[in-house]
Amino acid sequence: MRPSVRCLKALERIQLRHKSTSFIGLGRMGHEMALNLFSKQFTNDVEAHFVVCDAIPDSARAFAEKFLGQFPAAKIAIASTPEEAVLGSQTVVTMLPSSPEVKTVYSHILPILQQLPSAEARSTICIDSTTLDVSVAKRVAADVINTGAEMVDAPVSGGVTGAKAGTLSFLVGGSEAAFKHSESILSLMGQRIIHCGDSGSGLGAKICNNVSETRIDMYTGMLSVVNGVQLVLGVQQIVVGEAMLLGQRLGLEPAVLAGVINSSTGGCWASSVNNPVPAALAGKSPPCERDYEGGFATALMLKDMGLAKDVAKQYTSPIPLGEAAEEMYRRVIKEQPELARKDFSSPSAIIFGGLNTCSRALTALLVPVDGDPLISHLRIVDKFSVVPPTTYIGKEFPKILANPLVEYKQANLTVPATVASCFVPSEGQPPYDYVFDYTGEVRHDRTEMIQINTTLNVARLIGLEAAKLKVKAYVRMQQPFYDTGSSSKATHSEKEDIKPVDTLGIWWHETLRVLAAIDDLNLVILRSGFVYGPYTNYGIVASGITVGSVYGFLKKPMKSMWSPGKNPNNTVHIDDVAGAAWACAEWVAPLGRAEANTLAGEEILFHNDKKKVKEVQGMPSHDQKLIAPLFNLVDESNSTLLSIGEAVTSYFGTTFDFFTFVESTALKASSGVLRDVHLTGDHVEDINEHHVGGWTEMLTISKPPIPNTPLSAYMDSFALSKHIVAFNNTKIKEIVGYKLKRPLFNHETIKEVVDKWKDENTYELLPPSSGTAEQQQALMGQEEQILKPEGRQGDLLAAWTALVLVIVTWTAILSRDPLGAGWFAFHPTLQTLALALFTYGIVTLQPTSQPKTKAAGFTRHQAAMFFVGFPAILLGTSAIAYNKWIHNTEHMTTWHGTFGYLTIIWIITQVALGGGSVWFKGAAFGGGAKAKALWKYHRLSGYLLFPTLLFTAHLGGAWSHWGERAIPSPLQFVAYTLAPLLIVIGIVTRVRPSKMKFLP
């Protein structure tokens, strides 16, 4: 931004003056009005010029810097005097404190207007939005009009909140021509532009009817009126206050009395919106709940009441009630001077984090797309970008961001200086009243160090700054990273000690202790169940709905491994997460931490490694007793895995079921969860391919196709693991008085979620049961492939020749007196059966063209290899060893015998290597990447071991005396020479060398 003198010299040119607008007076109202006006003018015309002027130069400078920060290409100048402002612009807007300031400013403007060429003067319009004496307004307007310029008085209604939102009402006084000239300008700052008549009429209308707001101090019985205008509601608000006070003294509940008034002839804005008694308006947040900080002061209201009184005297119109009201305001300020600056403005709030989880719903509650906002200003801070969005933000959130009351700030909250800067309010804004902390890493695969830095440390920095600035409420959102245990107790209260789950849960829980240890932090902890709701693609419920839709589309049951599914999975709707967070903030703000601890405090117990106390900054001692208000938040469904599964699948026209014991055991064993409930390991990917392939196909055949969607059928290890979350929600209902908006998880709430996804075209648009017969048949055919091995080159050759080997061997044994052969008969039969099973186990594993069969293939691989084939070959070897022992025959006298015993040792090693690398999280080999790397050696070893086994079979069948005696030579050649060779060829053709890279 260049120095103002140079800018103004450029603006003096006649051809630029018509493009310029000046705004004089940048107080709280003027700042927001000018920001709205300039922003919209610049959006409509990038060549527009702007000038600002204020009695405090720093205010003008700060405004210009803020505006340029939002619109770097804008042309804005700072005028040091009103003369410079009117010299540079044909449109001049003034928003000043009162009559004396208007007189002063226009005494500087008038000489410039008189000096301008007549054409320039006639094209100039002055708009004054000050609330001032009508006679002064008329006199100034007459002087301006005498210069050839136009002028209107346009006082406003709507306060700072309306100025920010651009929803002001303007009551305009002036000629018809001047009104039409000003209307297009005023419409950029407000919604209702009302022409009241000639000059001074706008002020007269405002004086007669505008907005006032009232406070009742129930401890002293003193009635005070705050932030008002003059006559109608000035008196009306006092009467409402008196009626509410009288009703309470008669024993009436505030909410009951307010309901009666608002539904009868006494209903008015002062009672239905601005009721002066706390708890009178359920679901609303009138200023009486917020200690009346900021906004329009009582002293200014008294000034406006004085204006009404003066006008009434001037026109000899008696206003006895108005005079009585003015005297009451005057007496209140005299007797309680501290109320002079109190007001009814809404609180300001700041939300940290949660853009990808829950904070968007809170934003929609505080600043609804359609409806009155609950706050005066909202700042949202997160690491994501919203333009363009780098995380899913839903269809409605961008509309909320467009509201002038809402400000989004992208920031790295791990930096202390950045956190501190986030608390600095914008120019003209009061300090933030409420802080909502939704921060924290929610991905389970992140390291402990990441959890410490991005969950604990971020919350600690925010909490310390909030305490330093003495914010009135700090609400911490706690995700359900807990295991409430398998006890018979139905639900668990806040007093009970419950176990955090895994590294992520431990550090989320430790974050609560860190916040609880911060002095002067007005903390409330809100511990939720599993969250779901519209535009919420985060969490296990959203995953379950998506996966359930896939199985509904495929007409197949959706299955879980956690039979019988009675483990609690308590849920909560996203709207209740938002509503409860706001209710907790409103609850704690007037109480403070000490009283809140008395009413709802619980000890936050230690669940960490004691050694970490010295290693992690800000971590309290393990034996420090830490108390903080804690509330559970779940709905009334008492949801379990089974009830959620049945609700979702029945909505999509299918069923919910469980894997058989064998299937479930194989899946758990392969993932190392036989004794644990937390599924981990590479096989999460395998399991997911049941769903992901069907989801992709579902989107592809949708009409129209859906190329991009934030939804996924992929379920991470947390979603696939067993959860036990059972919370009791009685406390928040009784102490905070919160009433659930969506108490049940059912088809209605599922439909709401699905309909929102469909509306933004991120979800398939066909009903679950629809589609052509051909499409359904195709999909069902694809689903069959999920349960069947995929045909790959070489598979059939290997499988059929292995079957030949079994048939020939079993026929030879069974047709030649098997009982007479004794224990020997078990050897060739079991060994060839094991070879056939090993062949099947290999060919059913790791398909490529249909990735969704991978998980099922792996299950079959383990069943064939480990559960049947491995025992069979051990028994067959044991049988021949025992046969030689009872006949006192030497062992390993032939190459067949030598290879046989060596391969058995190799097989045992192979099983230990493969199973140990995946079972029980690969703990036998160090877990994680180390265990995963060994799986590649298991694969290579298997491809070497299997031909060795076939060669051993060749020696036993083609070169033994038994083979020569029991099997005709041609058949012997086919079964024990050709068949092993063809099996090896079939297996080799399917080998993928890329799967045997020996890097972790």
Summary of the structure (lengths in Angstrom):
residues: 1000
radius of gyration: 38.9
end to end distance: 55.6
largest distance: 135.4
contacts: 3508
relative contact order: 0.05
helix: 53%
strand: 12%
